[in-house]
């Protein structure tokens, strides 16, 4: 499948030629998209503190997006130039070079560290030493962090196939694939382990629970239905990670909806129209979502009703929100991490990292969070 970036004229030309094309994930601050003026950051009255626990550097992400893997106090991270490293409490334990460009990473269960390359290679390393253990191959480039759980390294390729590899020897145990629309967004969305299944969102607004033992679909649900007069208007892809908590699974779609489902049956609990490419998180009471205009919303987890909306971060290229106890965190294209109050969405604290974009999903880390920037900075922040 040929992948074409924006601008729209390229997309329209491809459609007229009847090409099977994908569109780069929309980002108003990327070099290939029109520049949109972001909201200016007004001064805030802090009611909490985001304090740096430690900082480290792993290397530039380049054109890719890298998500650090957190296992206990250990952090595994990678960079475009092939660097893979482990940090414990901010102290580097090992750093190796894969010897080639990396485009997707990192996945780890604390025993195995897995990354992917633009050539479709999957590389697995020992988490204790960084020694390479095995290699495997998928059908196209790897743009997302693999998931390592339940005896599997699950890898998504750029053509939306999902591969399950044995963690011991890298042998392929299964592959899941489904038909996709002619036009879809090129994104770094990965997969999410959830017990004995792996959750994966797809172009066309679909969410699937895949059995870890054999790669079969347990259930498939529709997050959003494509709608519109043109192929571009009908793009409704799940471009962010679904989130599973208790008996619920929630997901969002670009140009579509946010919806929650019963994790056992796939039955829809509620849904509402809202476009998001960044994604969502949830806690016991609320679902937090960053929409494509830069607003952060809190929705009632039981029925999807609006609780509050923070709209002072418009067009700032927001990351997926992260629930943090009595707060919710979100980062932006300038590497600023914003802490919002859980109850009303008011700004509670703000900290600037290294000035480069936080494209990856922030990760829970101890009593706070960990972010990896486009320049390769790793920032562990504690909420006080």
MOCORVEN-V329936 format. One record per backbone hydrogen bond with DSSP energy under -0.5 kcal/mol. CO is the residue of the C=O (numbers start at 0). NH is the residue of the N-H. Records with the same first field share a line. If there is no record, write none. Layout:
BEGIN
CO = NH + NH
END
This chain:
BEGIN
1 = 3 + 21
3 = 23
6 = 9 + 10
7 = 11
8 = 12
9 = 13
10 = 14
11 = 15
12 = 16
13 = 18
14 = 17
18 = 20
19 = 1
20 = 183
21 = 3
22 = 185
26 = 29
27 = 35
29 = 32
39 = 41
43 = 45
48 = 50 + 383
50 = 381
53 = 379
55 = 377
59 = 79
60 = 63
67 = 69
68 = 70 + 75
70 = 73
72 = 88
73 = 70
74 = 86
75 = 68
76 = 84
78 = 81
79 = 101
81 = 97
82 = 78
83 = 95
84 = 76
85 = 92 + 93
86 = 74 + 88
87 = 90
90 = 87
93 = 85
95 = 83
102 = 64
103 = 115
104 = 66
106 = 113
110 = 126
111 = 108 + 109
112 = 124
113 = 106
114 = 122
115 = 102 + 103
116 = 119 + 141
119 = 137
120 = 116
121 = 135
122 = 114
123 = 132 + 133
124 = 112
125 = 129
130 = 125
133 = 123
135 = 121
140 = 142 + 157
144 = 190
146 = 148 + 153
148 = 151
150 = 166
151 = 148 + 153
152 = 154 + 164
153 = 146
154 = 162
155 = 143
156 = 159
160 = 156
161 = 175
162 = 154 + 164
163 = 172 + 173
164 = 152
165 = 169
170 = 165
173 = 163
175 = 161
181 = 20
183 = 22
184 = 186
185 = 24
191 = 198
193 = 196
195 = 211
196 = 193
197 = 209
198 = 191
199 = 207
201 = 204 + 205 + 237
204 = 222 + 223
205 = 201
206 = 220
207 = 199 + 209
208 = 217 + 218
209 = 197
210 = 214
215 = 210
218 = 208
220 = 206 + 222
229 = 233
231 = 234
232 = 226
233 = 235
236 = 238 + 253
240 = 279
242 = 249
244 = 247
246 = 262
247 = 244
248 = 260
249 = 242
250 = 258
252 = 255 + 275
255 = 273
256 = 252
257 = 271
258 = 250
259 = 268 + 269
260 = 248
261 = 265
266 = 261
269 = 259
271 = 257
274 = 291
278 = 289
280 = 287
284 = 300
285 = 282
286 = 298
287 = 280
288 = 290 + 296
289 = 277 + 278
290 = 293
292 = 314
294 = 290
295 = 309
296 = 288
297 = 306 + 307
298 = 286
299 = 303
304 = 299
307 = 297
308 = 310
309 = 295
310 = 313
312 = 315
313 = 38
315 = 332
319 = 361
321 = 328
323 = 326
325 = 341
326 = 323
327 = 339
328 = 321
329 = 337
330 = 318
331 = 334 + 357
334 = 352
335 = 331 + 337
336 = 350
337 = 329 + 339
338 = 347 + 348
339 = 327
340 = 344
345 = 340
347 = 46 + 47
348 = 338
350 = 336
356 = 358 + 373
362 = 369
364 = 367
366 = 382
367 = 364
368 = 380
369 = 362
370 = 378
371 = 359
372 = 375
373 = 60 + 61
375 = 57
376 = 372 + 378
377 = 55 + 379
378 = 370 + 380
379 = 52 + 53
380 = 368
381 = 50 + 383
END
